[in-house]
Amino acid sequence: MAEFWSIYLLPGIIILAQILAIIVPLLLCVAMVTYYERKIMAAMQLRMGPNVVGPFGLLQAFADGAKLFFKETVLPTSANKVVFLIAPMITFLLSLVAWAVIPFDDGIVVSDINVGILYLFAISSLGVYGIVMAGWASNSKYPFLSALRSAAQMVSYEVSIGFVIITVLLCVGSLNVSDVVRAQAEGVWFFIPLFPMFVIFFISALAETNRHPFDLPEAEAELVAGYQVEYSSMAFALFFLGEYANMILMSGLTAILFLGGWLPPFDIAPFNWIPGPIWFFLKIAALLFVFVWVRATLPRYRYDQLMRLGWKVFLPFSLFWVALTAGVLLAFDLVPNT
């Protein structure tokens, strides 16, 4: 019995506690991000924003969640019901599973695997499946059209995201996510030497998460509400939560790859008195602000412009930058020794 406890039960309880320690704050953050977004957009449009439910409207997100929770789940008669209900679950679960390899500080990570970056790239690639399944299972022309758009958009921008990640990996020499941050502790944050890649990565992250100005799949004017048309109550809420969790994830990934993750901007007092997880959180909050800022200021791209940007601008430029980075590292003998 003691052996069963020490080999199976105790490690299982520890892993469960680690998972809950990430998922519970993450879900609270998702709720707060919706409030944060509405307040920022309200300020930019000279409005008040949510200010009725709770102090300063802080409980508005929970009121919206409760409203969705108590609504009826309507299943369209012509829909493929199993796929229809699995699709939002896949979208939501994938947005949470990716956090397993995200380090919040040196050593504070659920699973410090050596191929963490590859794992994150694979999970973000799988995200499109939930949307395609939702569009197909709804058995309606608008969601289906939206799912096709979304699949094409996500695949197009994943290519340039892949090349951007390769440029960072060339400078690090490791696929471990924590090693990427440690490499920036020794020199400069990567957004300085790789600034064009930083910009491309962030714009591609906007397209990858279907956010403005690339929210073509949810284009209200022509597609009603995109692939979410037939969804209601908690099934719709899962898509909603998944989208915002993906926004936080992509902001976190941008912070890790280019902004030094948990590192302070300057390794001097009083900056290094602040714990690493707080710096990481502040960087994510700053990047989320840019997500909202872009939404409040820019119009939506036309579909052909979206595809042109991905394939004819970002792809050739990121390929060129991979070659340039490799060349500079070889020429100046800066190749990492790992």
N, C-alpha and C positions, 0 to 999 in steps of 0.2 A: 504493500500500500504506500509505504514511504517512497519507494522508487517511482510508482505511478504519479505521486504528487510532485516529486522533484523533476521528473523528466517530461511529463505531459501537462499536468494541471496547472502548476505554477507558471511555466512559460506562457501557456494559453491565456491565463488571467492577465499577465503582464502585457501581452500583445493586445488583448481586448481593451485594457486600460489606455494604452498608447493610442489605439484607434479612436476611442471615445474622446481622448484629450485633444485630438485634432478635429474630429467631425463636429462635436458640439459647438466649440468656438467658431468653426467655419460657418455653420448654419446661422449662428447669431450674426456673424459678419455679413452674410448674404442678406439677411433681413435689414441690417443697418446700411448696407450699400444702396438698397432701394431708396431708403430715406435720404441718404447722402446725395444720391443722384437727383432726387426730386427737389431737394433744398438748393443745390448748386444751380440747377436749371432755372428754378424760380428766381434766384438772385440775378442770373444773367438776363432774364426776361422781365426784371423789375416786378416780380410777384412775391407773395408771401410763402407759397409752398405749404406743405402739410403743417398745421399749427393748432389742430383741435384735439386730436386723440392723445392724451397724456401731455406731460410738460414739453413745450416746444414741438409738439407733434411726434415725439420719439416713439410712441406706441402705434403709429399709423401702420407700419409694416406688419405688426402682429395682428392688428384689426383686419387688414387685407387677407392675411393668412387664415385667420379664423373664418372669414367670409367664404373663402374658397373651400375650406375644409368641410363646411356644412352645406355646400351646394350639392345638387344631385349630379352623379356621373351619368351623362347621356351617351349611350352607345348607338351610333348610326346603324340603321337596319342593314345597310349594304356593306358595312365595314367588316374586315377580317378581325374579329374581336380579340383573339389572342395576341396577334402582332400589334394591333391598335393599342393594347394596354401594356405590352412589353416595351414598346418604343420609348415612352417617357422615362421608364425605369432605367433603361440602358443609358440614356442621355445623362440622367442624374447620377447614376452610379459611377460612370466613367469620370465625371467631373470631380468625384470624391476620391476615387482610387488613385488618381495621379499624385495626390498629396503624400503618398507613402514615401516618396524619395526626396521630398522637398526639405532641405535642412533649415531650421529656424535659428540655429547657432552652431558653433563647432561641436559636433557630437550629438546635437539634439535633432535626431531624425529617426523615423520609424524603421526604415530599411536602407542602410547605407551601401547599396549595391554598386558594383563597378561599372555597370552599364546604365546608370540612372538617366542620363540624357537620352539614350536610345529608348528607354522605357517611356519617358515623357512624350517623346516624338510618336511612339506607337500608340499610346493612349489618345493623344490629340487626333491622330489619324482615324481612330475607331469612332470618334465622336459623330462622324457623318452618318454612321449606320442607324443611329436612333432617329435622325431626321428623315432619312430615306424610308425607313420602315413606317414612320408616322405618315408620311406623304402617300405611300403606296396603300397602306392598310385603311386609310380614310375612305378610299374608293370614291374620290371626288376630284374634279379637274383642278381646282385651285391648289389644294394641298400637294397634289402630285407635281404640278408645274413648279411649285415652290421648292419641293424636295429635290427636283432635278437641278434647279438653279443653285441650291445650297450645296449639293454634292459637287457640281462643277466648280463653284467658288472655293470651297474648302480644299479640294484637290489642287487647284491652280496655285493657291497661296502657300500650301504645304511645301511645294517644291522650293520656293524661295526661302521659306523658313529653314528647310533642310540645309541649304547652302550657307545661310547665315550661321547656323549652329556649327557647320564644318569650319568656318573661319575662326570661331571661338575655340573649337577643339584643337585646331592647329597651334593656337597660342598657349593652350593648356597642356596638351599631351595626355589627357585622360578623359574618360567618359563618366567619371564619378562626379556627381553634382557638387559635393563638398570641395573637391579638388579645384573646381572652376573658381569658387570663391577664394580658396587659399592662394591660387595663382595671382589673384588680384591684390592680395595682401602684400605680396612681395614687390609689386611694381605699381602701375596705375590701373584704375578701373578701365575696363575694356571699351567703355563708350567713348573714351578720348581717342585711342588709335583707330578704333573701328566705328567711328561715328556714323558714316553712311549705312553700315550694317545695322546699327542700333535703330536708325530711322526706318529702314526697310522692315526690320523685325517687328517694330511696334505697329507699323501700318498693316503688315501681314497678320498680326495678332488681332487687329480690328476686323479684318476680313474673315479670319478663322473663327472668331466668336460671333459672326453675323451682326456686328455692331455698326452704327452709323459711321461713316457715310456708305458702308457696304452692306446695309441691312436689306438687300434686294429680296431675300427669301420672305421677309415679312412686309414687303411693300404694301401698305394699306390701300393705296390708290388702285392698284391693279389686281392684287391677290387677296383681298379682304383682310386676312391676318396670317397669310402664309400657311405653313404646314400645321399650324395650331388651330386652324379654322374649326374643325369638328370636336376639339377638346374642350372639356369643362371641368370644374371642381379640381380635385387633387391631381388628376392626370395633367391638366394645364399647369398647375402649380409646380409639378416636377420639372417641366420644361423651363419654366420661369426660374426656378432655383438653379437648374443646371446651367442656364445661360449666365447667371450672375456668378456662380461658382467658377465657371470657365474664365470669366473676366478677371476674377481674383487670381486664378491659377496663372493666366498669361502675364498678368502684372508681376506676379511672384517670379515667374521664369525670366522675364525681362530684367528684373532687379538682380537675379542671380547671375545671369550671363553678362550683363553690362554695367550694373550699378553696385557691384561688390557685395550683394546679398546682405549678410548681417554685419558687414564691416562699417565702422564710422567713416565719415568723409575725410577726417584727418585723425591720425593716430596720436593725438595729444589731448591733454586735459583741456576743457571738461568733456570733450566729445567721447573719449573712451571710458568715461564713467557710466555712460548710458548702456544698458545691456543690449547684446546683439539682436535678440528677437524684437525689441522696440524699434531699432533702426530698420530692420526688415519690414516691420509693419508700416512704418512711416513712408518707406520707399513705395510699398504697394499702394498706400493711400494717395501718394502724389501721382502715381501712374493711373490710378482709377479716376483721379480728378481730370487727367488729360482725356480719358475715355469719354467722360461726361461733357467736357469742354468741346470736344470734337462734335458730339451729338448736338449740342446747343447752337453751334455756329455754322456747320457745313451742310449743304444740300446733299441729297442722295445721288450717287453716281448712276449713270445709265449703264445698262448691262454690258454693252460692247466696250464702254470705257473701262469698266471693272476688269474685263478679261484682257484688254490691251495692256493695262497697267501691270497685271500679274505676269503675262507671258512675254510682252515685248519690252518692258522697262525693267522690272525687278529681276526677272530670271537672268537676262544677259549681264546686268550690272553685278548681281551677286556672284555669278560664275567668274566674271572678270576679277572681282575682289578676292575670291578664293585663290585664284592664280597669283594675284599681286601679293597677298599675305604670305603664301607659301614661298614666293620668290624673295621677299624681304627677309623672312626668317632664315632662309638658306644663305642669302648673300651676306647678312651681318652675323651669321653664326648664333642665332637666337633660338634655334629649335630646342624645345623643352627636352630634358634628359629623363624620360620615363619609359 
